[in-house]
């Protein structure tokens, strides 16, 4: 039996696939290609941009430019967090290239091909998501489908809208209803694009007493619709959620559908939970979305498909109105938007599509089960058995209260918890990047951490071990958050007891607290005082950052409101708050005193220099009087000095920093050896010692590192005393010539000659 003939592939299609594969390898490899031909392309015309000059560039050079623009200066592959592009992603990218190639076909063949692609894709999506007898509109902006649906509803309710325009709407104002939990700015965007006033948008609050805090209040919606109808307005459309953008909650779609049918309104549904319609067993609340008038799907992030369009499925019997609203088009090229999705769906197949959505739902359930076992964690989940979105938050309600105080802490508690949860989300996203968690702001709960694998898992390649790593890291961070929250009030109380420290009440700082050192000198003007505060706190921050401790000290956020402050990071269980505050005050006080000493020393040195100049001038005049004028003439002076040498000595001067005066250096050389012996012993060091591995600010016996109860304050004070001792020794060295001459024989003290270096010790022994 003869085999059927094998059809040959179009060479253009084969070449297109090869080029796409080569381009992806170059862009994903991170390797720079050679720069051959760079010297050949030189600037020849000033008015023509560089890349366009000459005879053009090759494909490799252009791809290299794209790669450089993509990665910038980041040379390390590990720091690039790009979307994972699998084989199904390559099919989606190939679809865009094929769309450009197909668009050059002859018109009739193009019409048949685009009609086939559009009808196949629409049928597959309606079957996958159980939306019967539906049509599809493919769009790049996920809000564009809802905008076209609004135009369709307006054309349906206002028959003369196509000819009369906005004048028809003036007599009976249309009203669009949306939940308060919808995407921010969605309603405003619709009004702007439709040319409607913002008064046409009605925000329906969520439940406040019964049901979820993120579900639309159906009873209140009913009342609002009745009031609008009685005032002569026309209720047009209701936007509901099957998975709110923040918490992933689903509205009561069955009840809302009944309400819309009662008042002849259009029901549109959107949300991430619509993806679960492809599963065999979806929750009843989400299944009700199949009865709505339209829904918007985003299969790109759900299936990990880059650059595929969003899809709005809708039901309407009048194709003319759909064409007028822009939901359908007679242009074959516009129908090619479905081509990337058409290719990708065939590549994945039904099992592959369901597997990806099911995998994301299982990841959510895995995380939710682990979160139930963690203390101090509250979850906000719509349906614990089927919700693909998990939102959780650190809370102090169940945190242990031993070792710290939370009394009087409720003022600003919400802001502090929001700051801690924002830090928690940032740490989890940074340390477990493949989890895809992010920070979300909810109106009632506040700042929370969101895990939505349906939107991130396919792109990042999230697996079960990533969820396990997320839970492990969360278990490590929770005790740190609890201790920090517990010690904040203790830290504030300790700072308020210090006269030189000011407590900065910054509720947005996710740490132990904020403190500022205030100098004691208050006689300066405001500008000089601010300069001194800035200088002292800057030096204080450097000193604290050099300490051997687990605490983190910083200058705060880059664009924060508070400046010249010390921001202290997260605390641990064994933190000694009292020792920490005392250390900050002690170090700041030493810095302030050393600064004053430096300022005084500057003035003393200036006066000493002036006095030294006067004495040097006087010494020169005395020398001139003693030697005569003739000895100052170069040739004559040499002859006179040869026949009659002058026994003159140069009188040195030493500057006493302690007293700010000039002294003679004559007695210094005679007792130099004795001074060396007195200064030879090492400077006294602190008698207290810290064992290896011991950290500062640890309570005795509270942790494994707390080997000794040595106070960090005493260590710092000893180090400052050590420095002060060395400075005092230097000052005494300058003062000794004033005290010791009484014990030295006259012939030795009156010597003007420097003692030879080898005879210094002998001279001192003779004196003894």
NURO-835316 format. One line per field, with one value per residue (C-alpha): residue number from 0; x, z, y. Coordinates in nm, 3 decimals. Last residue first. Layout:
<atoms>
nr <- c(NUM_...)
x <- c(X_...)
z <- c(Z_...)
y <- c(Y_...)
</atoms>
This chain:
<atoms>
nr <- c(767_766_765_764_763_762_761_760_759_758_757_756_755_754_753_752_751_750_749_748_747_746_745_744_743_742_741_740_739_738_737_736_735_734_733_732_731_730_729_728_727_726_725_724_723_722_721_720_719_718_717_716_715_714_713_712_711_710_709_708_707_706_705_704_703_702_701_700_699_698_697_696_695_694_693_692_691_690_689_688_687_686_685_684_683_682_681_680_679_678_677_676_675_674_673_672_671_670_669_668_667_666_665_664_663_662_661_660_659_658_657_656_655_654_653_652_651_650_649_648_647_646_645_644_643_642_641_640_639_638_637_636_635_634_633_632_631_630_629_628_627_626_625_624_623_622_621_620_619_618_617_616_615_614_613_612_611_610_609_608_607_606_605_604_603_602_601_600_599_598_597_596_595_594_593_592_591_590_589_588_587_586_585_584_583_582_581_580_579_578_577_576_575_574_573_572_571_570_569_568_567_566_565_564_563_562_561_560_559_558_557_556_555_554_553_552_551_550_549_548_547_546_545_544_543_542_541_540_539_538_537_536_535_534_533_532_531_530_529_528_527_526_525_524_523_522_521_520_519_518_517_516_515_514_513_512_511_510_509_508_507_506_505_504_503_502_501_500_499_498_497_496_495_494_493_492_491_490_489_488_487_486_485_484_483_482_481_480_479_478_477_476_475_474_473_472_471_470_469_468_467_466_465_464_463_462_461_460_459_458_457_456_455_454_453_452_451_450_449_448_447_446_445_444_443_442_441_440_439_438_437_436_435_434_433_432_431_430_429_428_427_426_425_424_423_422_421_420_419_418_417_416_415_414_413_412_411_410_409_408_407_406_405_404_403_402_401_400_399_398_397_396_395_394_393_392_391_390_389_388_387_386_385_384_383_382_381_380_379_378_377_376_375_374_373_372_371_370_369_368_367_366_365_364_363_362_361_360_359_358_357_356_355_354_353_352_351_350_349_348_347_346_345_344_343_342_341_340_339_338_337_336_335_334_333_332_331_330_329_328_327_326_325_324_323_322_321_320_319_318_317_316_315_314_313_312_311_310_309_308_307_306_305_304_303_302_301_300_299_298_297_296_295_294_293_292_291_290_289_288_287_286_285_284_283_282_281_280_279_278_277_276_275_274_273_272_271_270_269_268_267_266_265_264_263_262_261_260_259_258_257_256_255_254_253_252_251_250_249_248_247_246_245_244_243_242_241_240_239_238_237_236_235_234_233_232_231_230_229_228_227_226_225_224_223_222_221_220_219_218_217_216_215_214_213_212_211_210_209_208_207_206_205_204_203_202_201_200_199_198_197_196_195_194_193_192_191_190_189_188_187_186_185_184_183_182_181_180_179_178_177_176_175_174_173_172_171_170_169_168_167_166_165_164_163_162_161_160_159_158_157_156_155_154_153_152_151_150_149_148_147_146_145_144_143_142_141_140_139_138_137_136_135_134_133_132_131_130_129_128_127_126_125_124_123_122_121_120_119_118_117_116_115_114_113_112_111_110_109_108_107_106_105_104_103_102_101_100_99_98_97_96_95_94_93_92_91_90_89_88_87_86_85_84_83_82_81_80_79_78_77_76_75_74_73_72_71_70_69_68_67_66_65_64_63_62_61_60_59_58_57_56_55_54_53_52_51_50_49_48_47_46_45_44_43_42_41_40_39_38_37_36_35_34_33_32_31_30_29_28_27_26_25_24_23_22_21_20_19_18_17_16_15_14_13_12_11_10_9_8_7_6_5_4_3_2_1_0)
x <- c(6.972_7.117_7.399_7.146_6.965_7.282_7.377_7.035_7.062_7.423_7.362_7.126_7.354_7.209_7.111_7.324_7.188_7.285_7.135_6.938_7.244_7.467_7.186_7.120_6.769_6.497_6.355_6.356_6.075_5.745_5.754_5.939_5.668_5.378_5.430_5.449_5.144_4.941_5.051_4.967_4.625_4.552_4.651_4.433_4.136_4.157_4.157_3.871_3.675_3.743_3.649_3.323_3.244_3.302_3.107_2.810_2.831_2.769_2.937_2.678_2.882_2.796_2.490_2.535_2.313_2.030_1.854_2.112_2.222_2.027_2.189_2.263_2.608_2.697_2.918_3.073_3.420_3.405_3.391_3.641_3.618_3.944_3.936_4.278_4.555_4.792_5.104_5.407_5.675_5.557_5.755_6.064_6.043_6.003_6.323_6.513_6.396_6.497_6.778_6.608_6.295_6.468_6.555_6.228_6.091_5.720_5.430_5.079_4.735_4.720_4.630_4.764_5.114_5.309_5.683_5.943_6.306_6.585_6.853_7.197_7.467_7.843_7.960_8.277_8.545_8.788_8.572_8.239_8.380_8.476_8.136_7.949_8.140_8.039_7.669_7.598_7.415_7.742_7.791_7.462_7.556_7.555_7.371_7.137_7.040_6.985_6.762_6.556_6.523_6.410_6.143_6.004_6.002_5.822_5.557_5.503_5.474_5.208_5.001_5.037_4.930_4.619_4.514_4.600_4.378_4.087_4.109_4.146_3.818_3.637_3.806_3.716_3.354_3.345_3.497_3.223_2.945_3.086_3.115_2.753_2.631_2.813_2.665_2.311_2.314_2.467_2.208_1.929_2.071_2.142_1.784_1.643_1.830_1.732_1.702_1.387_1.511_1.452_1.405_1.566_1.672_1.646_1.885_1.772_1.909_1.604_1.236_1.005_1.140_1.268_1.570_1.413_1.592_1.948_2.029_2.105_2.058_2.067_2.264_2.552_2.927_2.933_3.052_2.699_2.662_2.972_2.865_2.518_2.666_2.881_2.573_2.379_2.653_2.692_2.319_2.252_2.544_2.415_2.066_2.203_2.396_2.078_1.861_2.091_2.321_2.266_2.105_2.415_2.296_2.298_1.985_2.042_1.758_1.564_1.349_1.187_1.213_1.146_0.900_0.897_0.556_0.452_0.733_0.708_1.057_1.190_1.437_1.759_1.972_1.743_1.703_1.384_1.186_1.424_1.349_0.972_0.994_1.207_0.962_0.676_0.854_0.963_0.651_0.613_0.978_0.953_0.645_0.798_1.119_0.919_0.722_1.033_1.164_0.825_0.768_1.097_0.985_0.642_0.797_1.045_0.755_0.573_0.886_0.912_0.560_0.652_0.647_0.761_0.778_0.539_0.305_0.305_0.234_-0.130_-0.285_-0.031_-0.196_-0.021_-0.099_0.066_-0.149_-0.160_-0.493_-0.770_-1.063_-0.953_-0.705_-0.352_-0.162_0.199_0.336_0.406_0.551_0.678_0.980_1.131_1.170_1.415_1.310_0.936_0.932_1.127_0.907_0.590_0.714_0.824_0.475_0.333_0.542_0.440_0.072_0.101_0.244_-0.029_-0.305_-0.159_-0.159_-0.275_-0.320_0.012_-0.093_-0.022_0.178_0.462_0.763_0.918_0.600_0.308_0.293_0.134_-0.223_-0.372_-0.047_-0.136_0.068_-0.142_-0.257_-0.418_-0.449_-0.590_-0.688_-0.993_-1.142_-1.166_-1.103_-1.360_-1.321_-0.985_-0.854_-0.588_-0.456_-0.106_0.008_0.064_0.133_-0.057_-0.335_-0.072_0.044_-0.296_-0.335_0.002_-0.087_-0.434_-0.284_-0.033_-0.314_-0.503_-0.195_-0.147_-0.514_-0.482_-0.169_-0.310_-0.637_-0.454_-0.217_-0.501_-0.707_-0.420_-0.107_0.011_-0.339_-0.409_-0.080_-0.142_-0.493_-0.378_-0.105_-0.357_-0.641_-0.518_-0.540_-0.904_-0.787_-0.615_-0.938_-1.113_-1.488_-1.476_-1.670_-1.695_-1.667_-1.997_-2.142_-2.039_-2.203_-2.514_-2.528_-2.465_-2.792_-2.832_-2.591_-2.391_-2.043_-1.692_-1.418_-1.069_-0.731_-0.460_-0.143_0.189_0.347_0.165_0.216_-0.120_-0.303_-0.088_-0.194_-0.543_-0.692_-1.069_-1.335_-1.699_-2.028_-2.404_-2.376_-2.496_-2.146_-2.059_-2.281_-2.005_-1.793_-2.033_-2.099_-1.732_-1.560_-1.535_-1.394_-1.161_-1.193_-1.425_-1.130_-0.992_-1.290_-1.135_-0.894_-1.163_-1.423_-1.803_-2.042_-2.413_-2.635_-2.949_-3.318_-3.427_-3.542_-3.280_-3.009_-3.141_-3.155_-2.800_-2.687_-2.837_-2.657_-2.331_-2.297_-1.960_-1.634_-1.332_-0.976_-0.838_-0.715_-0.821_-1.156_-1.212_-1.527_-1.614_-1.921_-1.966_-2.334_-2.468_-2.730_-2.951_-3.145_-3.212_-3.551_-3.527_-3.746_-3.515_-3.211_-3.375_-3.477_-3.124_-2.972_-3.211_-3.129_-2.757_-2.801_-2.960_-2.689_-2.395_-2.100_-1.856_-1.518_-1.616_-1.762_-2.108_-2.317_-2.247_-2.048_-2.105_-1.939_-2.028_-2.174_-1.993_-2.227_-2.080_-2.303_-2.216_-1.861_-1.988_-2.001_-1.779_-1.752_-1.372_-1.367_-1.664_-1.504_-1.168_-1.333_-1.510_-1.186_-0.978_-0.907_-0.996_-1.322_-1.372_-1.615_-1.837_-1.952_-2.272_-2.303_-2.583_-2.726_-2.880_-3.224_-3.285_-2.920_-2.837_-3.006_-2.801_-2.486_-2.523_-2.829_-2.767_-2.614_-2.776_-3.124_-3.198_-3.083_-3.103_-2.926_-2.675_-2.583_-2.546_-2.314_-2.104_-2.069_-1.961_-1.691_-1.554_-1.567_-1.354_-1.104_-1.031_-0.791_-0.589_-0.465_-0.806_-0.982_-1.363_-1.547_-1.899_-2.094_-2.339_-2.239_-1.980_-1.840_-1.486_-1.317_-1.610_-1.639_-1.262_-1.245_-1.533_-1.385_-1.043_-1.187_-1.411_-1.128_-0.872_-1.120_-1.237_-0.876_-0.792_-1.097_-1.049_-0.676_-0.743_-0.990_-0.761_-0.437_-0.180_0.030_-0.139_-0.027_0.336_0.262_0.034_0.297_0.547_0.295_0.204_0.569_0.568_0.270_0.439_0.755_0.547_0.413_0.772_0.858_0.921_0.985_0.927_1.234_1.386_1.739_1.967_2.094_2.221_2.479_2.583_2.309_2.409_2.098_1.934_1.663_1.833_2.155_1.962_1.783_2.115_2.256_1.950_2.021_2.383_2.284_2.030_2.280_2.303_2.215_2.393_2.536_2.360_2.042_2.198_2.381_2.086_2.095_2.152_2.525_2.594_2.895_2.907_3.107_2.985_3.287_3.454_3.166_3.182_3.249_3.132_3.123_2.816_2.740_2.617_2.299_2.170_1.806_1.832_2.062_1.864_1.535_1.670_1.792_1.456_1.265_1.494_1.444_1.065_1.064_1.287_1.044_0.749_0.925_1.023_0.656_0.656_0.655_0.351_0.419_0.250_0.024_0.203_0.140_0.000)
z <- c(8.857_8.659_8.538_8.427_8.229_8.058_7.970_7.817_7.592_7.488_7.157_7.026_7.102_7.352_7.179_7.293_7.493_7.834_8.121_8.259_8.276_8.454_8.688_8.814_8.742_9.008_8.973_8.593_8.612_8.622_8.331_8.102_8.176_8.021_7.660_7.758_7.976_7.667_7.482_7.786_7.807_7.443_7.504_7.813_7.623_7.361_7.632_7.809_7.480_7.448_7.812_7.760_7.457_7.648_7.948_7.724_7.560_7.900_7.973_8.065_7.897_7.672_7.511_7.166_7.238_7.344_7.647_7.909_7.972_7.753_7.421_7.313_7.177_7.028_7.163_6.895_7.052_7.421_7.521_7.769_8.056_8.186_7.923_7.804_7.965_7.715_7.671_7.884_7.697_7.786_8.109_7.949_7.656_7.894_8.077_7.751_7.642_7.965_7.835_7.500_7.651_7.882_7.599_7.404_7.532_7.595_7.394_7.541_7.491_7.832_7.724_7.373_7.496_7.192_7.191_7.093_6.988_7.078_6.814_6.971_6.920_6.976_6.713_6.517_6.490_6.206_5.994_6.103_5.993_5.649_5.600_5.705_5.455_5.165_5.251_5.432_5.756_5.953_5.878_6.045_6.390_6.554_6.874_6.735_6.438_6.661_6.888_6.585_6.464_6.809_6.815_6.478_6.598_6.916_6.715_6.478_6.772_6.930_6.610_6.578_6.940_6.886_6.593_6.784_7.073_6.838_6.665_6.999_7.115_6.804_6.839_7.204_7.122_6.862_7.106_7.353_7.095_6.979_7.338_7.407_7.095_7.193_7.543_7.425_7.168_7.422_7.683_7.432_7.340_7.699_7.797_7.496_7.573_7.276_7.345_7.138_6.826_6.694_6.342_6.226_6.401_6.213_6.348_6.254_6.071_5.844_5.882_5.582_5.394_5.037_5.078_5.354_5.690_5.787_5.884_6.179_6.164_6.482_6.489_6.675_6.651_6.634_6.318_6.219_6.553_6.499_6.148_6.270_6.548_6.296_6.092_6.408_6.525_6.191_6.124_6.475_6.444_6.110_6.251_6.544_6.308_6.113_6.421_6.599_6.868_7.243_7.285_7.346_7.476_7.137_7.039_6.928_6.712_6.745_6.517_6.613_6.640_6.273_5.988_5.969_5.861_6.215_6.254_6.608_6.640_6.994_7.097_7.279_7.500_7.804_7.802_7.973_7.650_7.480_7.730_7.693_7.312_7.316_7.547_7.315_7.012_7.195_7.133_6.764_6.705_6.893_6.697_6.361_6.436_6.549_6.216_5.993_6.035_5.988_5.677_5.535_5.585_5.435_5.127_5.091_5.100_4.835_4.620_4.676_4.540_4.208_4.058_3.694_3.693_3.401_3.475_3.848_3.823_3.753_3.851_4.134_4.323_4.660_4.820_5.123_5.309_5.389_5.538_5.626_5.543_5.236_5.106_4.997_4.820_4.854_4.620_4.615_4.298_4.473_4.241_4.412_4.754_4.932_4.761_4.740_5.098_5.225_5.039_5.169_5.528_5.500_5.382_5.662_5.919_5.779_5.775_6.132_6.238_6.056_6.213_6.562_6.537_6.898_7.014_7.196_7.541_7.672_7.425_7.661_7.626_7.741_7.737_7.518_7.269_6.934_6.881_6.821_6.686_6.320_6.016_5.701_5.446_5.102_4.914_4.559_4.375_4.599_4.573_4.919_5.130_4.939_4.978_5.156_5.386_5.603_5.944_6.060_6.421_6.472_6.180_6.141_5.925_5.695_5.600_5.471_5.278_5.108_4.978_4.871_4.669_4.504_4.419_4.239_4.029_3.934_3.833_3.597_3.440_3.415_3.259_2.975_2.919_2.918_2.668_2.425_2.491_2.130_1.995_2.251_2.167_1.791_1.819_2.093_1.871_1.577_1.763_1.673_1.309_1.302_1.277_0.947_0.798_0.827_0.853_1.228_1.526_1.876_1.740_1.882_1.535_1.438_1.748_1.669_1.320_1.453_1.653_1.870_2.151_2.384_2.501_2.546_2.597_2.526_2.630_2.368_2.366_2.419_2.641_2.716_3.069_3.085_3.333_3.249_2.882_2.924_3.039_3.017_3.012_3.064_2.896_2.939_3.253_3.272_3.269_3.569_3.786_3.774_3.993_4.289_4.231_4.273_3.978_3.933_3.599_3.567_3.282_3.491_3.730_3.505_3.590_3.936_3.799_3.753_3.518_3.495_3.288_3.357_3.124_3.273_3.203_3.560_3.663_3.449_3.619_3.964_3.877_3.746_4.067_4.278_4.078_4.073_4.447_4.414_4.411_4.631_4.495_4.767_4.572_4.209_4.306_4.192_3.996_4.006_3.892_3.652_3.613_3.298_3.172_3.445_3.269_3.472_3.522_3.898_3.979_3.778_3.969_4.307_4.212_4.096_4.418_4.633_4.448_4.482_4.857_4.882_4.669_4.874_4.650_4.797_4.945_5.312_5.278_5.411_5.653_5.826_5.593_5.256_4.967_4.845_4.495_4.301_4.053_3.735_3.522_3.751_3.617_3.294_2.983_2.677_2.626_2.661_2.971_3.132_3.079_3.217_3.526_3.589_3.571_3.776_4.060_3.970_4.125_4.503_4.522_4.287_3.961_3.831_3.500_3.474_3.155_3.174_3.018_2.848_2.782_2.647_2.311_2.264_2.292_1.939_1.727_1.443_1.608_1.941_1.793_1.926_2.280_2.490_2.240_2.115_2.478_2.551_2.254_2.347_2.699_2.551_2.350_2.670_2.849_2.573_2.581_2.952_2.904_2.661_2.376_2.242_2.109_2.089_2.116_2.048_2.272_2.217_2.537_2.789_2.951_2.993_2.769_2.527_2.480_2.442_2.180_1.977_1.975_1.871_1.586_1.459_1.457_1.289_1.023_0.949_0.926_0.673_0.456_0.447_0.373_0.083_-0.060_-0.007_-0.147_0.118_0.265_0.608_0.646_0.694_0.958_1.143_1.118_1.305_1.579_1.600_1.640_1.970_2.089_1.979_2.161_2.475_2.442_2.421_2.744_2.814_3.186_3.244_3.328_3.669_3.573_3.875_3.825_3.475_3.610_3.367_3.454_3.271_3.051_3.016_2.762_2.587_2.554_2.413_2.161_2.046_2.012_1.809_1.572_1.538_1.467_1.204_0.997_0.988_0.721_0.407_0.561_0.824_0.998_1.331_1.351_1.300_0.973_0.988_1.057_0.758_0.735_1.076_1.043_0.989_0.878_1.216_1.373_1.108_1.352_1.705_1.826_2.003_2.366_2.566_2.773_2.635_2.631_2.356_2.134_2.177_2.116_1.791_1.668_1.739_1.569_1.267_1.245_1.264_0.994_0.771_0.800_0.723_0.420_0.295_0.298_0.440_0.198_0.195_0.246_-0.011_0.131_0.166_-0.102_0.000)
y <- c(5.973_6.257_6.036_5.774_6.040_6.149_5.793_5.727_6.031_5.969_5.784_6.047_6.338_6.584_6.909_7.207_7.498_7.358_7.555_7.261_7.038_7.286_7.381_7.030_6.900_6.859_7.214_7.175_6.908_7.098_7.343_7.103_6.842_7.041_6.934_6.570_6.622_6.713_6.401_6.188_6.353_6.263_5.902_5.890_6.041_5.765_5.499_5.674_5.661_5.289_5.236_5.426_5.213_4.894_5.022_5.100_4.759_4.603_4.275_4.012_3.742_3.450_3.611_3.460_3.164_3.390_3.535_3.435_3.793_4.036_4.117_4.476_4.389_4.054_3.776_3.559_3.553_3.645_4.007_4.142_4.385_4.529_4.797_4.892_5.091_5.243_5.038_5.118_5.318_5.667_5.691_5.545_5.783_6.078_5.984_5.959_6.303_6.472_6.694_6.742_6.896_7.147_7.385_7.353_7.685_7.720_7.870_7.889_7.730_7.565_7.208_7.250_7.344_7.468_7.407_7.667_7.635_7.879_7.872_7.900_8.155_8.106_8.353_8.273_8.544_8.487_8.260_8.423_8.759_8.624_8.455_8.772_8.984_8.759_8.721_9.051_8.963_8.956_9.324_9.422_9.308_8.967_9.056_9.323_9.107_8.807_9.014_9.127_8.768_8.657_8.930_8.815_8.458_8.569_8.757_8.463_8.226_8.446_8.445_8.071_8.024_8.235_8.017_7.700_7.805_7.887_7.549_7.372_7.517_7.382_7.044_7.019_7.106_6.830_6.582_6.670_6.621_6.288_6.168_6.265_6.088_5.770_5.781_5.855_5.574_5.336_5.423_5.354_5.013_4.913_4.989_4.802_4.479_4.262_3.889_3.828_4.007_4.357_4.492_4.814_5.134_5.463_5.729_6.078_6.382_6.389_6.294_6.330_6.032_6.047_5.820_5.616_5.614_5.708_5.353_5.127_4.751_4.548_4.223_4.385_4.433_4.813_4.990_5.094_5.270_5.483_5.583_5.678_5.891_6.076_6.165_6.248_6.487_6.664_6.703_6.834_7.078_7.206_7.239_7.443_7.667_7.744_7.789_8.033_7.900_7.948_7.603_7.391_7.054_6.884_6.681_6.320_6.189_5.864_5.647_5.319_4.942_4.882_4.916_5.299_5.432_5.523_5.777_5.916_6.061_6.018_6.288_6.205_6.433_6.429_6.051_5.928_5.973_5.730_5.454_5.496_5.488_5.175_5.002_5.101_4.957_4.641_4.432_4.518_4.442_4.114_4.004_4.104_3.913_3.609_3.621_3.643_3.290_3.123_3.332_3.209_2.850_2.919_3.078_2.793_2.545_2.752_2.742_2.366_2.325_2.489_2.840_2.859_3.239_3.299_3.008_3.083_3.459_3.544_3.210_3.194_3.481_3.516_3.851_4.012_4.262_4.634_4.742_4.498_4.728_4.923_4.670_4.768_4.491_4.376_4.111_3.739_3.582_3.269_3.256_3.560_3.393_3.627_3.949_3.885_3.758_4.059_4.308_4.144_4.150_4.515_4.610_4.399_4.586_4.926_4.829_4.705_5.041_5.233_5.022_5.062_5.440_5.475_5.118_5.100_5.212_4.867_4.658_4.570_4.346_4.021_3.817_3.925_3.640_3.737_3.624_3.967_4.116_4.072_3.973_3.966_3.712_3.714_3.385_3.380_3.060_3.013_2.663_2.507_2.816_3.020_3.399_3.405_3.676_3.519_3.622_3.536_3.587_3.216_2.988_2.659_2.804_2.952_2.603_2.498_2.823_2.779_2.434_2.549_2.832_2.600_2.361_2.637_2.720_2.356_2.325_2.621_2.477_2.125_2.244_2.414_2.122_1.870_2.068_2.110_2.313_2.348_2.398_2.669_2.839_2.858_3.005_3.243_3.384_3.404_3.579_3.926_3.813_3.925_4.284_4.203_4.068_4.407_4.359_4.408_4.284_4.425_4.780_4.907_4.955_4.602_4.460_4.666_4.517_4.165_4.177_3.866_3.944_3.721_3.816_3.676_3.936_3.806_3.942_3.932_3.721_3.897_3.632_3.305_3.175_2.997_3.221_3.524_3.517_3.370_3.705_3.657_3.928_3.831_3.920_3.877_3.663_3.303_3.150_3.369_3.149_2.889_3.118_3.105_2.736_2.649_2.484_2.109_1.994_2.289_2.538_2.755_2.796_3.071_3.291_3.329_3.592_3.853_3.994_3.987_4.204_4.210_4.417_4.569_4.510_4.595_4.245_4.070_4.272_4.180_3.812_3.825_3.998_3.721_3.454_3.652_3.693_3.866_3.671_3.749_3.757_3.988_4.290_4.258_4.105_3.747_3.687_4.053_4.247_4.540_4.638_4.804_5.045_5.187_5.468_5.782_5.943_6.013_5.711_5.488_5.617_5.559_5.206_5.124_5.257_5.052_4.731_4.804_4.849_4.507_4.349_4.484_4.394_4.148_4.250_4.271_3.924_3.852_4.052_4.383_4.611_4.450_4.631_4.977_5.034_5.306_5.477_5.627_5.852_6.145_6.111_6.267_6.050_6.090_5.715_5.710_5.930_5.758_5.418_5.529_5.677_5.348_5.149_5.392_5.152_4.793_4.685_4.651_4.947_4.749_4.900_5.052_5.239_5.495_5.649_5.999_6.029_6.365_6.440_6.094_6.152_6.469_6.252_6.117_6.188_5.941_5.632_5.718_5.704_5.354_5.439_5.124_4.895_5.150_5.227_4.854_4.803_5.105_4.964_4.629_4.806_4.964_4.629_4.477_4.764_4.729_4.435_4.647_4.424_4.319_4.011_4.017_3.688_3.561_3.329_3.050_2.869_2.993_2.680_2.818_2.562_2.534_2.912_2.938_2.665_2.808_3.158_3.028_2.821_3.103_3.357_3.130_3.015_3.369_3.483_3.211_3.267_3.644_3.613_3.379_3.630_3.930_3.792_3.718_4.001_3.981_3.621_3.724_3.987_3.748_3.475_3.692_3.763_3.394_3.298_3.485_3.281_2.959_3.059_3.103_2.750_2.630_2.804_3.171_3.231_3.598_3.797_3.860_3.944_3.954_3.601_3.677_3.916_4.186_4.434_4.750_4.751_4.410_4.484_4.776_4.577_4.280_4.501_4.645_4.293_4.197_4.484_4.378_4.017_4.120_4.317_4.693_4.948_5.069_5.385_5.586_5.476_5.375_5.711_5.942_6.140_6.518_6.492_6.274_6.045_5.885_5.567_5.215_5.015_5.042_4.854_4.584_4.311_4.383_4.027_3.902_3.968_3.674_3.705_3.376_3.487_3.750_3.544_3.222_3.406_3.552_3.214_3.050_3.331_3.313_2.938_2.969_3.236_3.022_2.730_2.955_3.104_2.759_2.651_2.302_2.007_1.783_1.415_1.196_0.928_0.594_0.336_0.000)
</atoms>
